Amino acid sequence: MTVVNHSNALAGMLTNAFSKLDQDRDGKLDASEFQSFYEILKAGIAVDDKGNPTVSAQDYRSRMDADSDGCVTVSEMQDTGVLMPANLTSDSLDSMIQYLLGQASESALTAASLLAQDDLPAEPQDQAA
């Protein structure tokens, strides 16, 4: 397992995933956006004897949401200890996408689809004639 710090592959992967899952581009993951992010986090969460994660999405979001505003920012995410198998920490997100595609839940497939989307093009700049 790899633990997040600001200069490792896990931090890069999580930051890249965060930006793709922030669908409204407000710099925060709200509850619905966080659900897809949780699918990524589940790879590093211990499971009980039935195979269910021992930390729920709501508990993980509460743990990350340092200012308790109901949303998670990049810095809040980066300041929270996250464990992840090292083989899923590529900045390209390819390994994580493949992991999510192998899961049997609709929310994992949704997260994989969002991560696989090309980055949105930059908004056109006004050009003086």
Residue frames as a rotation matrix with the C-alpha (Angstrom) as fourth column:
MET 1
0.581 0.814 0.000 0.00
0.814 -0.581 0.000 0.00
0.000 0.000 -1.000 0.00
THR 2
-0.544 -0.676 0.497 1.10
0.662 -0.710 -0.240 3.55
0.515 0.199 0.834 -0.67
VAL 3
0.135 0.530 -0.837 0.25
0.866 -0.473 -0.161 6.46
-0.481 -0.703 -0.523 1.61
VAL 4
0.617 0.184 0.765 -0.53
0.653 -0.662 -0.367 9.83
0.439 0.726 -0.529 0.04
ASN 5
0.035 -0.475 -0.879 1.93
0.537 -0.733 0.418 12.69
-0.843 -0.487 0.230 0.30
HIS 6
0.604 0.419 -0.678 2.15
-0.166 -0.766 -0.621 15.66
-0.780 0.487 -0.393 -1.99
SER 7
0.052 -0.686 -0.726 5.03
-0.931 -0.296 0.213 14.40
-0.361 0.665 -0.654 -4.15
ASN 8
-0.688 -0.359 0.631 4.26
-0.194 0.928 0.316 10.76
-0.699 0.095 -0.709 -4.90
ALA 9
-0.953 0.281 -0.116 2.42
-0.035 0.278 0.960 8.87
0.302 0.919 -0.255 -7.61
LEU 10
-0.403 0.849 -0.342 -0.64
0.915 0.382 -0.132 8.35
0.019 -0.366 -0.930 -5.40
ALA 11
-0.211 0.296 -0.932 -1.02
0.317 -0.881 -0.351 12.10
-0.925 -0.370 0.092 -4.86
GLY 12
-0.821 -0.146 -0.552 -0.73
-0.435 -0.466 0.770 12.66
-0.370 0.873 0.319 -8.61
MET 13
-0.837 0.541 -0.087 -3.30
0.366 0.670 0.646 9.97
0.407 0.509 -0.759 -9.38
LEU 14
-0.237 0.785 -0.572 -5.75
0.921 -0.005 -0.389 11.26
-0.308 -0.619 -0.722 -6.77
THR 15
-0.368 0.050 -0.929 -5.37
-0.013 -0.999 -0.048 14.87
-0.930 -0.006 0.368 -7.90
ASN 16
-0.943 0.019 -0.331 -5.87
-0.331 -0.021 0.943 13.86
0.011 1.000 0.026 -11.55
ALA 17
-0.628 0.753 -0.197 -8.93
0.690 0.656 0.307 11.78
0.361 0.057 -0.931 -10.63
PHE 18
-0.298 0.494 -0.817 -10.28
0.650 -0.522 -0.553 14.61
-0.699 -0.695 -0.166 -8.46
SER 19
-0.647 0.000 -0.763 -10.15
-0.358 -0.883 0.303 17.06
-0.673 0.469 0.571 -11.35
LYS 20
-0.904 0.324 -0.281 -11.97
-0.151 0.371 0.916 14.65
0.401 0.870 -0.287 -13.68
LEU 21
-0.472 0.746 -0.470 -14.66
0.827 0.559 0.058 13.86
0.306 -0.361 -0.881 -11.11
ASP 22
-0.487 0.279 -0.827 -15.29
0.336 -0.815 -0.473 17.53
-0.806 -0.508 0.303 -10.27
GLN 23
-0.268 0.439 0.858 -17.94
0.955 0.238 0.177 17.72
-0.126 0.867 -0.483 -12.98
ASP 24
0.773 0.621 0.132 -19.07
0.633 -0.771 -0.076 21.29
0.055 0.143 -0.988 -12.26
ARG 25
0.017 -0.914 0.406 -15.44
0.727 -0.267 -0.632 22.48
0.686 0.306 0.660 -12.06
ASP 26
0.745 0.302 0.594 -15.99
-0.136 -0.804 0.579 24.34
0.653 -0.512 -0.558 -8.76
GLY 27
-0.234 -0.950 0.208 -12.87
-0.539 -0.052 -0.841 22.90
0.809 -0.309 -0.500 -7.12
LYS 28
-0.503 0.165 0.848 -14.90
-0.796 0.295 -0.529 20.77
-0.338 -0.941 -0.018 -4.72
LEU 29
-0.784 0.353 -0.511 -16.47
0.027 0.842 0.539 17.34
0.621 0.409 -0.669 -4.75
ASP 30
-0.218 0.796 0.565 -20.06
-0.961 -0.275 0.017 17.50
0.168 -0.539 0.825 -3.55
ALA 31
-0.062 0.222 0.973 -21.82
-0.616 0.758 -0.212 14.39
-0.785 -0.613 0.090 -2.22
SER 32
0.872 0.442 0.210 -22.69
-0.122 0.612 -0.781 12.97
-0.474 0.656 0.587 -5.66
GLU 33
0.598 -0.739 -0.308 -19.25
-0.567 -0.119 -0.815 13.71
0.566 0.663 -0.490 -7.14
PHE 34
-0.201 -0.700 0.685 -17.63
-0.978 0.186 -0.097 12.22
-0.059 -0.689 -0.722 -4.06
GLN 35
0.590 0.471 0.656 -19.50
-0.449 0.866 -0.219 8.96
-0.671 -0.165 0.723 -4.60
SER 36
0.937 -0.311 -0.160 -17.42
-0.019 0.411 -0.911 8.36
0.350 0.857 0.379 -7.73
PHE 37
0.100 -0.938 0.333 -14.25
-0.739 -0.294 -0.606 9.40
0.666 -0.185 -0.723 -5.88
TYR 38
0.182 0.058 0.982 -15.13
-0.879 0.457 0.136 6.91
-0.441 -0.887 0.134 -3.13
GLU 39
0.984 0.172 0.043 -15.08
-0.129 0.863 -0.489 4.12
-0.121 0.475 0.871 -5.74
ILE 40
0.397 -0.916 -0.058 -11.40
-0.213 -0.030 -0.977 4.94
0.893 0.400 -0.207 -6.22
LEU 41
-0.150 -0.454 0.878 -10.74
-0.927 -0.245 -0.285 5.12
0.345 -0.856 -0.384 -2.49
LYS 42
0.736 0.546 0.400 -12.37
-0.657 0.720 0.226 1.72
-0.164 -0.429 0.888 -1.93
ALA 43
0.634 -0.558 -0.535 -9.32
-0.075 0.644 -0.761 0.05
0.769 0.523 0.367 -3.47
GLY 44
-0.443 -0.892 0.095 -7.37
-0.123 -0.045 -0.991 0.93
0.888 -0.451 -0.089 -0.31
ILE 45
-0.064 0.516 0.854 -10.09
-0.973 -0.224 0.062 0.34
0.224 -0.826 0.517 2.30
ALA 46
-0.957 -0.219 0.190 -10.09
-0.272 0.904 -0.329 -2.85
-0.100 -0.367 -0.925 4.35
VAL 47
-0.203 0.913 -0.354 -13.11
-0.611 0.164 0.774 -5.09
0.765 0.374 0.525 3.87
ASP 48
-0.048 0.292 0.955 -15.14
-0.929 0.337 -0.150 -7.08
-0.366 -0.895 0.256 6.37
ASP 49
-0.641 -0.261 0.721 -15.72
-0.180 0.965 0.189 -10.84
-0.746 -0.008 -0.666 6.20
LYS 50
0.330 0.814 0.477 -18.50
0.480 0.290 -0.828 -10.27
-0.813 0.502 -0.295 3.62
GLY 51
-0.292 -0.567 0.771 -16.24
0.953 -0.099 0.288 -8.21
-0.087 0.818 0.569 1.34
ASN 52
0.685 0.589 0.429 -17.84
0.602 -0.789 0.121 -4.85
0.410 0.175 -0.895 2.20
PRO 53
-0.229 -0.790 0.569 -15.65
0.209 -0.611 -0.764 -1.79
0.951 -0.056 0.305 2.84
THR 54
-0.145 0.101 -0.984 -15.18
0.974 0.187 -0.125 -1.04
0.171 -0.977 -0.126 6.53
VAL 55
-0.636 -0.011 -0.772 -15.49
0.245 -0.951 -0.188 2.71
-0.732 -0.308 0.608 5.89
SER 56
0.270 0.837 0.476 -18.60
0.837 0.041 -0.546 4.06
-0.477 0.545 -0.689 4.15
ALA 57
-0.170 -0.246 0.954 -18.60
0.802 -0.597 -0.011 6.83
0.572 0.764 0.299 1.55
GLN 58
0.695 0.513 0.504 -20.29
0.132 -0.780 0.612 9.16
0.707 -0.358 -0.610 4.04
ASP 59
0.859 -0.423 -0.289 -17.72
0.338 0.043 0.940 8.41
-0.385 -0.905 0.180 6.75
TYR 60
-0.067 -0.928 0.367 -14.81
0.967 0.030 0.252 8.87
-0.244 0.371 0.896 4.34
ARG 61
0.052 0.158 0.986 -16.26
0.575 -0.812 0.099 12.16
0.816 0.562 -0.133 3.06
SER 62
0.944 0.308 0.118 -16.72
0.067 -0.529 0.846 13.36
0.323 -0.791 -0.520 6.65
ARG 63
0.527 -0.825 -0.202 -13.13
0.659 0.247 0.711 12.38
-0.537 -0.508 0.674 7.41
MET 64
-0.309 -0.681 0.663 -11.85
0.948 -0.272 0.163 14.39
0.069 0.680 0.730 4.41
ASP 65
0.243 0.538 0.807 -14.20
0.496 -0.784 0.374 17.37
0.834 0.310 -0.457 4.84
ALA 66
-0.536 -0.635 -0.556 -12.08
0.785 -0.132 -0.606 19.30
0.311 -0.761 0.569 7.35
ASP 67
-0.979 0.154 0.131 -14.23
-0.183 -0.952 -0.247 22.45
0.086 -0.266 0.960 7.30
SER 68
-0.659 0.742 0.120 -17.52
0.504 0.555 -0.662 20.48
-0.558 -0.375 -0.740 7.44
ASP 69
-0.506 0.481 -0.716 -19.05
-0.618 -0.781 -0.088 22.35
-0.602 0.398 0.692 4.49
GLY 70
0.462 0.738 0.492 -20.31
-0.225 0.634 -0.740 19.13
-0.858 0.231 0.459 2.89
CYS 71
0.954 -0.226 -0.197 -17.73
-0.176 0.111 -0.978 19.21
0.243 0.968 0.066 0.08
VAL 72
0.530 -0.845 0.076 -14.15
0.489 0.377 0.787 18.02
-0.693 -0.380 0.612 -0.26
THR 73
0.819 -0.362 -0.446 -11.47
-0.553 -0.708 -0.440 20.25
-0.156 0.607 -0.780 -1.80
VAL 74
0.589 -0.697 -0.408 -8.18
0.014 0.514 -0.858 19.10
0.808 0.500 0.312 -3.30
SER 75
-0.343 -0.788 0.511 -6.25
-0.560 -0.265 -0.785 20.33
0.754 -0.555 -0.350 -0.27
GLU 76
0.202 0.468 0.860 -8.63
-0.953 0.295 0.064 18.53
-0.224 -0.833 0.506 2.11
MET 77
0.969 0.130 -0.211 -8.16
-0.197 0.919 -0.340 15.37
0.149 0.371 0.916 0.08
GLN 78
0.291 -0.946 -0.146 -4.38
-0.044 0.139 -0.989 15.79
0.956 0.294 -0.001 0.08
ASP 79
-0.347 -0.412 0.842 -4.34
-0.797 -0.343 -0.496 16.36
0.494 -0.844 -0.210 3.83
THR 80
0.561 0.597 0.574 -6.16
-0.789 0.596 0.150 13.09
-0.253 -0.536 0.805 4.52
GLY 81
-0.540 -0.758 0.366 -4.19
-0.628 0.652 0.424 9.88
-0.560 -0.001 -0.829 4.82
VAL 82
0.627 0.687 -0.367 -5.13
-0.755 0.419 -0.505 7.58
-0.193 0.594 0.781 1.95
LEU 83
-0.328 -0.669 0.667 -3.91
-0.325 0.743 0.586 4.04
-0.887 -0.024 -0.461 1.40
MET 84
0.682 0.488 -0.544 -3.86
-0.671 0.123 -0.731 2.57
-0.290 0.864 0.412 -2.08
PRO 85
0.569 -0.518 0.639 -2.25
0.494 0.836 0.238 -0.46
-0.658 0.180 0.731 -3.72
ALA 86
-0.176 -0.768 -0.615 0.86
-0.119 -0.604 0.788 0.84
-0.977 0.212 0.015 -5.48
ASN 87
-0.766 -0.163 0.621 -0.13
0.524 0.402 0.751 -0.74
-0.372 0.901 -0.222 -8.80
LEU 88
0.189 0.916 0.354 -3.18
0.982 -0.181 -0.055 1.58
0.013 0.358 -0.933 -9.00
THR 89
0.394 -0.045 -0.918 -1.34
0.486 -0.838 0.249 4.87
-0.780 -0.545 -0.308 -8.55
SER 90
-0.480 -0.574 0.663 -0.41
0.858 -0.151 0.490 5.79
-0.181 0.805 0.565 -12.12
ASP 91
-0.612 0.193 -0.767 -1.00
-0.078 -0.980 -0.184 9.45
-0.787 -0.053 0.615 -13.06
SER 92
-0.921 0.224 -0.319 -2.49
-0.335 -0.036 0.941 8.21
0.200 0.974 0.108 -16.33
LEU 93
-0.242 0.848 0.471 -5.40
-0.859 0.038 -0.511 6.62
-0.451 -0.528 0.719 -14.40
ASP 94
-0.136 0.189 -0.972 -5.27
-0.779 0.586 0.223 3.59
0.612 0.788 0.068 -16.72
SER 95
-0.833 -0.227 -0.504 -4.70
0.082 0.851 -0.518 1.10
0.547 -0.473 -0.691 -13.90
MET 96
-0.824 0.567 0.014 -7.48
-0.164 -0.214 -0.963 2.65
-0.543 -0.796 0.269 -11.81
ILE 97
-0.147 0.783 -0.605 -9.88
-0.982 -0.188 -0.005 2.61
-0.117 0.594 0.796 -14.75
GLN 98
-0.335 -0.039 -0.941 -9.16
-0.427 0.897 0.115 -1.08
0.840 0.441 -0.318 -15.32
TYR 99
-0.983 -0.006 -0.184 -9.68
0.164 0.427 -0.889 -1.77
0.084 -0.904 -0.419 -11.61
LEU 100
-0.569 0.815 -0.111 -13.03
-0.526 -0.464 -0.712 0.05
-0.632 -0.347 0.693 -11.64
LEU 101
-0.123 0.508 -0.852 -14.18
-0.943 0.208 0.260 -1.76
0.310 0.836 0.454 -14.79
GLY 102
-0.618 -0.203 -0.759 -13.54
-0.092 0.978 -0.187 -5.03
0.781 -0.046 -0.623 -12.96
GLN 103
-0.926 0.349 0.146 -15.89
-0.167 -0.029 -0.986 -4.09
-0.339 -0.937 0.085 -10.11
ALA 104
-0.708 0.693 0.138 -19.48
0.662 0.581 0.474 -5.25
0.248 0.427 -0.870 -10.19
SER 105
-0.107 0.701 -0.705 -21.20
0.711 -0.441 -0.547 -2.00
-0.695 -0.560 -0.452 -9.30
GLU 106
0.537 0.418 0.733 -22.86
0.816 -0.479 -0.324 0.68
0.216 0.772 -0.598 -11.36
SER 107
0.963 -0.174 -0.204 -21.10
-0.079 -0.911 0.404 3.39
-0.257 -0.373 -0.891 -9.36
ALA 108
0.075 -0.981 0.178 -17.67
0.138 0.187 0.973 1.89
-0.988 -0.048 0.150 -10.15
LEU 109
-0.118 -0.056 0.991 -18.53
0.964 0.233 0.128 1.80
-0.238 0.971 0.026 -13.85
THR 110
0.865 0.440 0.240 -19.72
0.475 -0.873 -0.113 5.41
0.160 0.211 -0.964 -13.65
ALA 111
0.664 -0.689 -0.290 -16.44
-0.185 -0.527 0.829 6.43
-0.725 -0.497 -0.478 -12.00
ALA 112
-0.195 -0.754 0.627 -14.44
0.538 0.452 0.712 4.57
-0.820 0.476 0.318 -14.68
SER 113
0.287 0.402 0.870 -16.41
0.954 -0.204 -0.220 6.32
0.089 0.893 -0.442 -17.40
LEU 114
0.993 0.089 -0.075 -15.76
0.102 -0.978 0.181 9.74
-0.057 -0.188 -0.981 -15.86
LEU 115
0.348 -0.936 -0.059 -12.05
-0.104 -0.101 0.989 9.03
-0.932 -0.338 -0.133 -15.44
ALA 116
-0.189 -0.418 0.889 -11.77
0.753 0.519 0.404 7.84
-0.630 0.746 0.217 -19.04
GLN 117
0.812 0.536 0.230 -13.23
0.561 -0.611 -0.558 11.05
-0.158 0.582 -0.797 -20.46
ASP 118
-0.158 -0.823 0.545 -10.84
0.832 -0.408 -0.375 13.34
0.531 0.394 0.750 -22.23
ASP 119
-0.542 -0.088 -0.836 -10.14
0.630 -0.701 -0.334 16.56
-0.557 -0.708 0.435 -20.41
LEU 120
0.605 0.796 0.030 -12.53
0.667 -0.486 -0.565 19.33
-0.435 0.362 -0.824 -21.29
PRO 121
-0.049 -0.630 0.775 -11.08
0.867 -0.412 -0.280 21.77
0.496 0.658 0.566 -23.81
ALA 122
-0.676 -0.259 -0.690 -10.05
0.591 -0.749 -0.299 25.13
-0.439 -0.610 0.660 -22.51
GLU 123
0.473 0.869 -0.146 -12.61
0.633 -0.451 -0.629 27.87
-0.612 0.205 -0.763 -22.98
PRO 124
0.185 -0.416 0.891 -11.85
0.892 -0.309 -0.329 30.06
0.412 0.855 0.314 -25.99
GLN 125
-0.307 -0.392 -0.868 -10.04
0.697 -0.713 0.076 33.26
-0.648 -0.581 0.492 -25.19
ASP 126
0.845 0.517 -0.139 -11.28
0.322 -0.698 -0.639 36.57
-0.428 0.495 -0.756 -26.54
GLN 127
-0.211 -0.928 0.308 -8.86
0.883 -0.045 0.468 37.69
-0.420 0.371 0.828 -29.20
ALA 128
0.196 0.196 -0.961 -8.50
-0.039 -0.977 -0.208 41.32
-0.980 0.078 -0.184 -30.16
ALA 129
0.731 0.157 0.664 -8.82
0.623 0.243 -0.744 41.97
-0.278 0.957 0.081 -33.89
